[in-house]
């Protein structure tokens, strides 16, 4: 056993901040901590240390006292990153009851009015936060969602992203048209697998036909769709390659895949077992092996806007006949906390996930011509990314301090993982 570093975490039971250690055993890394009131905890956070993952471990946390996360989040002066994406919950209602969902979706009808949301959007824009994700619950439960999108645009939001399960999008094309006309930028769509058994296991219903219908409707309206699978051991880890092949086949309507290894938010009667978890190197290895090397681990780099062990991304262009060309830039471990890193990241994401409008011209075939190639990059750009959200068992304060995905909670702006681990 080797101690990699000392860090700070929280007790999963009382959320008191406590000392913790990252400990290596063989090729695996565990987060270990002890609460005076609730005892010892050990959780796998990284399976398979090897040289190919060196970049994910290069980051050195700033010295000094840690902030009182998550209890004083708001953001505090010790938070190291500005907001890239501001998540605004527009409803708590949902048309699914998913056991793997982090949101506390209910049936209540109390939700912010369009006028109240408009004031929220204006406040965000005054603070320079112009990339907004509309979330919930399921945002499409609101019939006036197009008015909310329009309000965000009027307030000055440059990018308005919809986080949705896609059910209503596929069933009501005119509703989607209203969203597009209101200024929706693109859709972040739950997509857990290429067969209905996966959807029934994770969402309780066979939803594949709804997902296909949603992609078709969005494609006709030139709304880009990014597929968002929640990865669960024994359920869909063997479908990682299938999801990527599906996404490439449905490009350019599908702009990429954003994998999310399952996290355990909320209060559980027993700590989740290590075998119930998926870690980032397992996702990367599954990507490479299940696509027969079409996507390689070497094509991906750690997150440049958050802590490197929070995620990864790889950028590609899809050429004719399904050929892929890697565009991923070289990893810069110091890029995150540069003064404008959040601005560069949000512009990059918006550019990659937004589907450009058609210019009516016939597509070129000669990609040795630079103008033709750049046009192809814009029309057929494809991004594969992942985000390993932290729950109360895996949370490291050092990682939380570099979070750039922030939830708007009343007057507060709260790092994503801090917002949801406190809902217990």
N, C-alpha and C positions, 0 to 999 in steps of 0.2 A: 504494500500500500504506500502511495506517495501523495503528500499534500501538495496540490498545485498552487493554491492560493487561499488566503483567508478573505472572507467577504461578509456581507450582512444579508439577512433574510428576515422572514417573519414566521411566527408559530402558526401552523395551519388551523389551530383551534381558536386562538384568541387574537391573532394578528399582531401581537406584540413583536417589535423588532428585536432580533436576537443575532448573536454571532453565528457564522456558518463557515464551512470549509468545502472547497472543491477538492475531491479526493480521487486519485486514479488507482484503479485496481485492474491490472492487466491492460486491456485496451479500452476499458470503460471508465467513465467519469460519473461520480455521484455527488450530489449536494447533501451534506450532512450537517445537522444542527440539533440543538437541544434547548427546550424550553423548561425553565424551572418549575412551571406548573403542570405541563402536559407531556414532558418526557422527550425522548429522542426520535428523530425522523431521518430517514435516508431515502433518497429518490434518484433514480438513474436520470442523467441529463444528456449523456453523450455515449453512444455505442459505436465503438470502432475508431479509436485514435490511430492516425497514421499520418505520414508525411504529406499526403494530398490535402489534408485539412489544416495545415499550419496557419494559413491566413485567418482562420476562424479563432485562433488562440493568440494572435499577436497583440491584441489590445491590452494596454495597461491602464487600470483605473486611476483617476486623479487621487492624490493623497488628501488627507483631511477628513473631518467628521462627515459621516453620511447624513443626509437629510432625514427627517422623521417620516419616511414613507411607510405605509401609504396613508397614514392618518392625517397628515397636514398637506396633502396634495392640493395644488390649486392653480398654476404651477408655482413652485418655490424658486428662490434665487439660485439654489444649488442644482436645479435641473439643467442638463447640459445641451439640450436640443430644443429648437423652436418647432412650431407646429408645421408638419408637412400636410397632413390630412386632418380636418376637423370633422368628427363624427357627431351628427345631430340625430337624436332619437325622436322621430315624429309620431310614434305610437308604441304602445305596449301590446297591442292586439296582434294575433297571428292566426293563420289558417292551418297551421301545423302544431303538433306538440312533440317536438324532437327531444329525445333524451340526451343528445350530444350538444344541444344549444347552450351557449353561455348566457343568453339574454333571459331575463325573467319575464317572458311573454305571458300576459294575462288577458282576460276578457273585458277588462275595464274600459270605459269609454272616455275617461278623463285624459285629454291630450291637448297639446298646445294648439292654439288657433293659428290661422295663417298670418294674422297680424302680429301675434307674439313671435312666431318664427321669423317673420320679416325683420323684427327688431333684433333678434338673435343674429341673423345673417349680416345686418348692418354693423353690429358690434364686432363680429368676426372680421369683416372687411376693413373696418377702421383699424384693427390691430394687425392687418396684413395677411389674414388667413382667408384666402380666396378659393381654396380647394375644399369642397364640402362633400361628405358622404351622408346621404339620407338613409337612416337605418331604423331599427325598431327592436322588438317586434318585426312584423312584416309591413313595410311602408305602403305596399299596394292595397292594404286594407282600407286606406283612406281614399274615398272617392275624389277628394279635392287635391290629390297628390300633384296633378299638373299645376294647380295654383301655387303649391308650395315650391315647385321647381321654378316657376315664373318669379315668385317672390325672391328666391335666392339669386336669380339672374338680375333682377331689378336692384337688389341690394349691392351688387357688384361682384358676386362670386363668378370667377372665370371658369371653374370646372365644377359641375354638379354630377356626382356619381350616385347611382341607385344600388343599394345592397338588397337583393331580393331572392326569394326562392323560385321565382319565375312562373309560378302557377297562373296568376292572373294575366301575366304578359302573354302567355301562349293562348289563353282562352278568349282574351278580349283585345283584338288588334287595334280597335279604335281608341282604346284607353292608352295603348302604347303610342299611337300616333299623336294623341294629345300631349303626352310626355315629351315626345320629340319636338313637337311644335313649340312647347313651352321652353325648350332649351336644355333638355337633359343631355349630358355629355356621353355617358356610357353606362353599362350595367355590369355589376359585380354579382354573378349568379351562382348560387349554391348548385353544385354538381358533383355528387359523391361517387359516381361510377357509371359504367356503360351497360349495366344490366339492372333489371328491376329488383332483383333480390337485395342488392346493396341498398337501394332507396327504401325498400320495405323495412330493412333492418335498422337503418339510421333515422328514417323519417316517418315510418309507419304506413307508407303508401307506395304503390308502384307509380313513380313519377317520371319515368324516362320519356314517355310520349309528351308530357307537359314541357319538359326541358327542350326537346327537339322543336316543339311548336314555338316556344319562346325565342329560340335562336333564329328560326325562320322569319318570324315577325320582325325581330330586331334587324335582321339582315336586309329585309325589304326597305326598312326605314333608315338603313345605314347607321344604326346604333351599334357601336362595338360592344361585344360581350366577352368578359373574362370569366372563365370557369373556376369555381372555388370549391375544391373537394376537401372535406374533413377526413383525414386519414386515421383509421382505427385498426389496430392489430386484429387479424383474423377476420376482418370484414372486407376491406378493399385495398390492402397494401399490395395484393397481387394484381391489382388493376391500374397501377400507376402508369405503366406503359400503354395500356388500353385507353386511358383518359387522354394521354398525350397524342396518341394516334388519332383519336376522335377529334381532338381540338385542331390538329393540323389539317385533317380532312375537311373540317368545316371553316377553315380560314378562307378569306379574310374576315368573314363575319365574326369568328372567334379570334380574339386578339392575343390570347394566351391562357395560361393556367397558373393559379395561385394556390399552392398546396398549404393546408393548415393541419399539422399534426394535432390530434385531439388534446385538449387541456381540460382540467377538471375544476371548473369554477363552482362556487357554492359550497354548502356544507355536506360532507359525506359521512356515513356512519363508520366507515373504515378508510384509511388511506388507500388510494388507488395502487394496485400492484405494479411493480416495474414492468411486468409483461403486458400491462394495459397501455403502455406508452410507446410512442414513436419518436425517435430523435432525428435531428437533421441529417447526420451522415447516413442513416438508414434510408431516408427519402432520396438522397443523392445517389446512393448505390442502386436503389430500385429504379430510378430514372435511367441510369446507364445500362444496367443489365436487361431491363424489360423493354428497352428500345434497341437492343443489340448494338449499342454504342452510337446510335444516331445522335443522341444527346449524351455528352460525356461529362464526367465530374469536372474535368479541366475546363469545361465551358462556363462554369459558374463561379461566382465570387460572393463573399459575404455581403450582407447589407451595408451600404455606404452611408445610410441616413440614420440608422439605429445601431445598437450594439451588434458587432459582427455575429455573435451567437444567437441573435434573434431571427436571422433569416438568411436567404441567399437570393440571387437573381442571375438569369442568363438571358441575353438578348440575341435575337436571330432575325433573319429575313428568310421567308419561304420562297424559293425559286420554283419555276415550273417543274412538274413531275414530282413534287414533294421534296425536292432537294433543299437542304438547310445550309445557311451560311452563318457562322457565329459572328456577332457584332459586340459581344461583351467587352467593355473596357477593362484595362488593367486595374486591379484592386489597389486603392489608396487608403491605408488604414487611418490616415489623418484627415480624411475628407469630411467625416461626419460633423465635427464641431466647428468647421469653418463658418464664418458669419452668414454666408448665403447658401449653405449646403441644403437647407430645407427648400429654398426657392428652386435651386437646380433640380432637386429630386422631384418636386411636384410638377415642374414643367416637363421633365423627362417622362414621368408616369402618364401625364395627361396626353402627351404626344404619342406614346406607344399604345395606349388603350383606346384612344379616340379613333374611330374609323373616318377617314377623310371622305368628303363628298365627291361624287363622280364628276369628272370634267367632260364626260361624253366622248372622250377620245379612245381609239382602239389601243389596247395595251401593247407596248413594245415587246420585241422578242430578243433584241440584241442587248445583253446586259454588260457587254464590255464597254458600252457607252456610259459614261459617268452619270449623265442626266437621266438616262433610262434606269440605271441602277438605283439612284437616289429616289426616283419616283416609286420604284418597287419596294424599297425600304419603307417608304411612307404608307403605301397601300397594303403591303403584306408583312409588315413588322410583326414579330411574334415574341412574347416574353414569357418565360417560365420562372416563377418565383415561389418563395415559401416564407411563412411567418410562424415561428414557434412561440405562441403566446404562453405567458407564465401564469401558473395558478399558485395557490398559497403554498404548495409543496415544493415547487421549483423556483420560486421567485428569488432573484438576486437584485439587491438595491442598485448595484453598479449597472446592471442591464436596464433597470427601470429608469434610471437617470438619463439614459440616451434615447428614450422612446420619442418618436416623432408623430405617432398616431394618437391623437388626443380626443377624448370624449367631452362634449360640452354638457356640463352638469349644472344647470342653473347659471349662476354668474361665474362658476369655476370652469377651468380647463384642466382636465385630469388625464394623465397617461392611461392608455387603454387597459392595461393589466391591473393597475391600481383601482380603476373604476369597477371592474367586475369581481375582483377577489373580495371587495368589501361588501358585496351583495350576498351575505351568508346568513 
